[in-house]
């Protein structure tokens, strides 16, 4: 019989912060890419590539932080392939993104063959000293690794850069009208390539967070669709960083809740519980995303400088 | 013009595959001079100014600014050297605010708050009212242009390039613009002004250079040269003024009775109680400031928006609730204002575009199967009859210049032998000779017994072709009056009365 008292609310909240982190990284990276006017459907492929790159380097060097750096590099490197296809070869963005996902899944499976069953080194939590001893708040907020905090900081930084800095303004301008930006003398392709690489690096870190911290082990296809949720999240969050963070927590919360419910033996088939985070996140975000006007006007359009 | 020139171009040449856009072009502009660059569509004006602005590199020739070499590699360098440019197709970002748009066009943009302050100062100084916090997507065409002008002015340019600045402005806004430009010129800023509108050039410019097929074919002083002479220099032949034989109008073709309609778009103007009759062989000209119901009237007549029964009668038959296809089949044809996206599908070929509106009346489809060879010969007929300059009917509509595409979309309707043809801005952005050809085609059509409704913002054009004139104001149509002998004051009263706009003196 189910026993809801088995769910510890403090562990539950702390758990969903962890569950949401991969999604935060992947989605905030894609948000920047889309703000520059590029639709990269290869998030899932870059995540899984990041997951194995990070995992392998962490295992080989014994340093999880080096692992995360390698994950960022791996994701960015793979995204360069996408940048080459779409910005230089002027290939269709949707097709290139899908190809990138399929390629990433295959590549990661190949790279990861010898890492199945290996245990990665653990990244320790940050020591906040007495802060961690505060009742309730301490265990929820101050018992995590540095990457989790970095994710939240990245959302804040993305918001601030987009809103307050010239670099952010130029990025938005390129996504809004690449022809006008070109006429003003901005380098549309260069800016977009940089954005794509940033997105790749973020997705890579998000993937490594799954393989190094959340799970932590390597299995083929372990990102399990988080990349696709990230893509949906960007759209439904109307390209707004804070709303994106909220959506990610909602998803993380329900993921954690369904795991806890499974553990508590609730009389609902496991399959329904397992699909619930995806379903509920999408429903809530569809309701929230009333203003469609927020989409960058040049999103997904190929830019070719012609006189 | 003995002053030391601000900008001197000598022997500039630029060739694209298959066409020499500029051939040995030389030009001098003195500080404070307002210099007009004249030419038909495709004469090479845009290419020339793009070279000055660093968007295109010349193949040969050199440019000098203040007597020293000037070869901007990119717009940034040109801006740093004191060249500002206001684009024909606005280079603005709809989703961003006025201040953000302006910041994007500046080298070292100050903080947004400081910038907003400076935008207010400049807009006060030059009489260009503009609020820095508004989102550009909500602005009118005239206001958008102000954004571009202020963006240039904030950088204190020595040379301001304006590419067809008045083609989207109301007469009122043109007056404001000219005041600003005269003030700038008095302060020593040189202005290079591109336009088709010769009367404007006569009113504003100190000197003019005329381009034809990429070559300089002449210079003149606009205030001392007639518009007709300038037009003939541009075209290279003697210009024909559209002619018409005065003819008594025939039966009533279209009658509108209390036509009212909500606007389909949120920012549009509803039509209010429009009643008018148009007879066979008659041209009814409809003037008015843009946004007073022109698009909505065209949509109501074409059948894009349906009306309540009894409002629109065609040859005595109520067509109010019929859609565009049955109306086309009956002989009501329309050519909307927006060429790309409304009158023509930009990425489809001319043959496909000919098929799109011509299918019903030209029998281009049989039992649902498309007859492409008939469509192609129909497109070819349009191209040859209306002198559309394009390699062939297989080319995409987007690849045509504005004037050529306009000839195609008007020609496409004219050749379908309409009983009623409704055109909106038939010669917008079209050069003098093409405009004359289009107007002549409309008059010939009327001569052969069709009824024409010509909606336009160009009062000269309406006076030239209309038998009767009416004005749209806030969705209401004034009672039509015979066009002949109508004075500017009377037209002004029809267009909005004393509290409305002031009409440019034609």
Interface residues (C-beta under 8 A of the other chain):
Chain A: X166 X169 X170 X172 X173 X176 X177 X179 X180 X181 X183 X184 X185 X186 X293 X296 X297 X307
Chain B: X16 X47 X50 X54 X55 X56 X74 X75 X76 X79 X87 X90 X91 X92 X93 X94 X95 X96 X100 X103 X104 X105 X109
